[in-house]
Amino acid sequence: MESVQEYIFKLILHGGNGRSSAMEAIAAAKNGNFSEAREKLTQAAEELNAAHHIQTSLIQGEIRGESTEISLLMIHAQDHLMNAMTVKEMATEFVDLYETIKISGGLHYDKRY
């Protein structure tokens, strides 16, 4: 059985990988490479899903009475994961936006504003 610290480090690892893939998706979309952007979003989702399974395992352990020490490292891992999830959600929106702009031929501003 893995130690709590190993679970924590895996949360950080998968969260970081997910965030990086999401940021790479935005960069790919900005450069007009939408197939790569979608692939990076898929990779981000897979990483965050792996982290979510670890998080769920820790929560289920606590429900069974297996106490988990609340350490600064655990708080950091949870914060890291939640931020990565937010970045992935925003990256999806950015990729969609870049693709819409590309399809429509660019942004058109109303000069009154």
C-alpha positions in Angstrom: 0.0 0.0 0.0 1.2 3.5 -0.9 1.9 6.0 1.8 -0.1 9.2 2.1 3.0 11.2 0.9 3.1 9.1 -2.3 -0.5 9.9 -2.9 0.1 13.5 -2.3 3.1 13.6 -4.7 1.0 11.8 -7.4 -1.7 14.5 -6.9 0.9 17.2 -7.5 2.4 15.3 -10.5 -0.9 14.6 -12.3 -2.2 18.1 -11.5 0.9 19.7 -12.9 0.9 17.5 -16.0 -2.8 18.4 -16.5 -2.2 22.1 -16.2 0.8 22.0 -18.5 -1.2 20.1 -21.2 -4.0 22.6 -20.8 -1.6 25.5 -21.3 -0.1 23.8 -24.3 -3.6 23.4 -25.7 -4.1 27.2 -25.6 -0.7 27.8 -27.3 -1.6 25.3 -30.0 -5.0 26.9 -30.6 -3.4 30.4 -30.7 -1.2 29.1 -33.5 -4.2 27.7 -35.4 -3.3 24.0 -34.7 -6.7 22.9 -33.4 -6.1 19.1 -33.7 -3.1 19.4 -31.4 -5.0 21.7 -29.1 -7.8 19.1 -28.8 -5.2 16.4 -28.2 -3.6 18.4 -25.4 -7.0 19.0 -23.8 -7.6 15.2 -23.9 -4.2 14.7 -22.2 -5.1 17.3 -19.6 -8.4 15.5 -18.9 -6.6 12.1 -18.5 -4.1 13.5 -16.1 -6.8 15.3 -14.0 -8.9 12.2 -14.1 -6.0 10.2 -12.6 -5.5 12.8 -9.9 -9.2 12.8 -9.2 -9.1 9.0 -8.7 -6.3 9.5 -6.1 -8.2 12.2 -4.4 -11.3 10.0 -4.3 -9.3 7.2 -2.8 -8.0 9.4 0.0 -11.6 10.6 0.7 -13.0 7.1 0.7 -10.2 6.1 3.1 -11.1 8.9 5.4 -14.8 7.8 5.3 -13.7 4.3 6.4 -11.9 5.9 9.4 -8.4 6.0 8.0 -7.3 9.4 9.2 -5.2 11.5 6.8 -2.9 14.0 8.2 -3.6 17.5 7.0 -0.2 18.8 6.2 1.0 21.8 4.3 2.0 19.4 1.5 -1.6 18.0 1.4 -3.0 21.5 1.2 -0.6 22.4 -1.6 -1.5 19.2 -3.5 -5.2 20.0 -3.3 -4.7 23.6 -4.2 -2.5 22.5 -7.1 -5.1 20.1 -8.4 -8.0 22.6 -8.1 -6.0 25.3 -10.0 -5.2 22.7 -12.7 -8.8 21.8 -13.0 -9.7 25.5 -13.4 -7.0 26.1 -16.0 -8.2 23.0 -18.0 -11.8 24.4 -18.0 -10.6 27.8 -19.2 -8.3 26.2 -21.8 -11.3 24.5 -23.3 -13.0 27.8 -23.6 -9.9 29.4 -25.1 -9.5 26.7 -27.7 -13.2 27.0 -28.6 -12.8 30.8 -28.9 -9.7 30.7 -31.0 -11.4 28.1 -33.3 -14.5 30.3 -33.6 -12.4 33.4 -34.4 -10.5 31.4 -37.1 -13.7 30.1 -38.7 -15.4 33.5 -38.7 -12.3 35.2 -40.2 -11.4 37.2 -37.1 -12.9 39.5 -34.5 -15.1 42.4 -35.6 -15.4 45.2 -33.1 -18.1 47.8 -32.9 -16.2 51.0 -33.0 -18.8 52.7 -30.8 -17.3 51.1 -27.7 
